[in-house]
Amino acid sequence: MQYLQGFIGMVIGLLILVFRPRIKDFTGDIGFAEKWFGSGGTWTFFIILGVGIFVLSLMWATGSLQSFMSSKFSQFM
């Protein structure tokens, strides 16, 4: 099941990257992104978001995200 979830997440990440002009036209400028990243920060935000979703979904599908989380945060449980 996690393979399917990871694949769906990777597709969503790629769709954000491919259709970021349409998403930007729909949402307009994002205030905090423009403040943090400067002029054109909304474009940068969508790139970081798409790549981040893709990478985290790939890690989820392979099980490395679960391994990483358990090794880093097991001391708090």
Order of alpha helices (4+ residues) and beta strands (2+ residues): alpha-alpha-alpha-alpha-alpha
